Amino acid sequence: MKVEKFKVLLYLKRSGLDKLGKAPIMGRITVNRTMAQFSSKLSCTPELWNPRESRLNGKSKEAISY
């Protein structure tokens, strides 16, 4: 039986800040060693992003709405 590895990663593209200072949320799916990257069409304030948990911190309106 072949074991397949599947991984989902959400991250911020900090190099692509818009005029409001928000960074787009990007995603990466990896199956075995094949990667596919995509944009979620969402953006957030970089200070609220928690990279370890791949989500926004806090209970602000912005953090709860996503």
C-alpha positions in Angstrom: 0.0 0.0 0.0 1.4 3.3 -1.1 1.3 6.1 1.5 0.5 9.6 0.1 1.5 12.7 2.0 -1.0 15.6 1.8 -0.3 19.1 3.2 -2.2 22.4 3.1 -0.4 25.6 4.0 -1.8 29.1 4.2 0.6 32.1 4.2 0.8 35.8 3.6 2.4 37.3 0.5 4.1 40.1 2.4 5.9 41.4 -0.7 2.6 42.2 -2.3 1.0 44.8 0.0 -1.8 46.8 -1.5 -2.4 50.6 -1.0 -4.3 49.9 2.3 -1.3 48.0 3.8 -3.0 44.6 3.5 -1.3 41.4 2.3 -3.0 38.8 0.2 -3.6 35.3 1.8 -2.1 32.6 -0.4 -2.4 28.8 -0.2 -0.2 25.9 -1.1 -1.4 22.3 -1.5 1.3 19.5 -1.6 0.6 15.9 -2.5 3.7 13.7 -2.2 6.1 16.2 -3.8 3.8 17.9 -6.2 2.8 21.5 -5.3 0.0 23.8 -6.4 -0.2 27.4 -5.3 -3.3 29.6 -5.4 -4.7 32.9 -4.2 -7.7 32.9 -1.8 -8.8 36.4 -3.1 -8.7 37.6 0.6 -6.3 40.0 2.2 -5.5 40.9 5.8 -3.4 43.2 8.0 0.0 41.5 8.4 0.2 42.3 12.2 -2.9 40.1 12.8 -1.5 37.0 11.0 -0.3 34.0 13.0 2.0 31.9 10.7 2.2 29.0 13.1 -1.6 28.5 13.1 -2.2 29.9 9.6 -5.0 32.2 10.8 -5.7 35.7 12.1 -5.2 36.4 15.8 -7.6 38.3 18.0 -11.3 39.1 18.1 -11.3 42.2 16.0 -13.9 42.6 13.3 -11.4 41.8 10.6 -10.2 38.6 12.3 -13.8 37.3 13.0 -15.1 38.1 9.5 -12.7 35.6 7.8 
